[in-house]
């Protein structure tokens, strides 16, 4: 827990004095007051997060963490668990949705094996390229039969996420996006959401990668059974992660904590990233102000998660892919907002007459 505790201690409130200065500057740009809406809000937030009058978002990094889930034994997914490893290779070969959108917005994708149920070829283990190896185990245990992982593994997953961020931070990071891959991880995310939001499981559970009605009902039954069996403690985030979580979810929570500790804005992707955000928020509520919700997923529980953390999504595009695809689009909007702040002329500099009434 030492790394988690030391990281949390570094998380301070965002800089409200700079935000006030930024608001004055936004009000003096060549436009009617507030006419760029949430772009202005976003620019002001990023100034407060970074504590910079003129923030720049040049170094954009999306972390895509992969891990398997033992609960797939219960038939809760439309796809076999082998797809996690297969998709990991797709990421590494640049052919996945996240690769396309990351290239589109000029972001680097860092692919991490947090606990995939298979070995990655040695050619992809080279430091500085390919797949970052933070494997904790070959997938979690089936949490319908007992805890998903040990408490020590839960702590290790969060601390590994912190390490992943810190290792990449040495190369420069101005903004972070979160992403993931793991067959069965919407089941884990639904269970985490049920614990922290205290909402009925039925309101939180969606069809994941495309379940039919029968499989959806089974997924709800499995989650209820797991919660009853494991009794995760909502006041102990590590306990919740260990009982019903996933290695990639813990890793993303660690990335969120580390980014917040280093005043780097974090653009949260969809439902699974939302579960990681909930976990980080329960560990340290101040991270809420460092998080930007990219979009609202089709998964019904995602909206409930965001409302619980009082986060308003930038987009609502009926997306449910994960990987960090929504985060890539959110980063694009964040960069646009900052450019409005730093590149748009003021009334004075442009010699444009100001409002008279």
Secondary structure, DSSP 8 states (H G I E B T S, - for coil): -HHHHHHHHT-----HHHHHHHHHHHHTBSSSTTTTHHHHHHHHHHHHHHT-TT-----EEEEEEEE--GGGGGS--SS-THHHHHHHHHHHTT-SHHHHHHHHHT-EEEEEEEE-SS---GGG--TTSSEEE---SSS---TTTS-SS-HHHHHHHHHHHHHHHHHHHTT--SEEEEEEE-TTHHHHHHHHHHHHH---HHHH---TTT--HHHHHHHHHHHHHHHHHH---TT-HHHHHHHH--HHHHHHHHHHHHHHHTT-EEEE-SHHHHHHHHHHHHH-GGGGGGEEE-B--SSHHHHHHHHHHT---SB-------TTHHHHHHHHHHHHHHHHHHHS-BHHHHT------
